[in-house]
Amino acid sequence: MTMTLTGATLNQLIKDLREKTGAGITDCKKALDEAGGRLDEALTALRKKGLADAAKRMARATKEGAVAFVVAGKAGAIIELNCETDFVARTDEFKALAQSLAQKAASGELKSLEEAAVLVTPVQTRLGENMSLRRYERFTISAEGLISGYIHLGAKKGALIEIQAPSAAAAASPAAAELAKELLLQIVGSGPKYLRREDVPAADVAKEREIHAEVLLKEGKPAAAIPKIVEGKINKLFYQAFCLTEQMSLRDGKTPIASLIKDACAKAGGELKVVRFVRYTLGE
């Protein structure tokens, strides 16, 4: 049996049904119409439909979403929460969920991706899209220092960084905060994979050397000159591309990141050591 519901009665029934199920307005109206305005029957129909829709949602791709971070004292976390459409990613409820997950990750309450489902599932049901916490990372500092984060491009990219300081005063200094900001912008903008050249696996460097040497041989370069040319290319084309401390600042393209760190240390009154960073790009 179907019927057409209108006016205040329809609005109240839809409101009641949404509160009980978290389903969308269109689904609630359709269920009430098919149930002849009987709330209990509409509720049952939506529960059955919800089970069926959940299976369908699980098969749909989650290529959109948001990157979020939270820093709380000496701990911080960055997360990537996925959904199906940018429309849902821009809703307040989805954004709030991302921040809630980041908060729980930063506080240490979130122990695994599986645990996130308890928070994700209710929002997934209400918004009608498949969602999942794809990844997260948590930083904590045991000595003096600071953790800072940055989100860019409408929450499509973000980064988290840890900087060690010689004292609480240095950690809280404007110089340390400004350095963290500059490095986060650099990390998000240039996408380094490593902090310093010593962090690069030896096998990766050897492979790069082999590739450049082979290309130079084919170009007819003298064999005796190739090793020196290769080292130059490794320094400029590899280390500067993938190691944060080897890069040039994106602001002017000529100021070494190493110089920015050195200047910040002088202003802070002691060594500010970059310990680690992580960079997330949505879907990457």
Secondary structure, DSSP 4 states (H G I P E B T S, - for coil): ------HHHHHHHHHHHHHHH---HHHHHHHHHHTTT-HHHHHHHHHHHHHHHHHHHHHS---EEEEEEEEETTEEEEEEEEES-HHHHTSHHHHHHHHHHHHHHHHT----TGGGHHHHHHHHHHHTS--EEEEEEEEE-SSSEEEEEEEETTTTEEEEEEEE-SSHHHHTSHHHHHHHHHHHHHHHHH--SBSSGGGS-HHHHHHHHHHHHHHHHHTT--TTTHHHHHHHHIIIIIIHHHBGGGSBPTTTS-SBHHHHHHHHHHHHTS--EEEEEEEEETT-
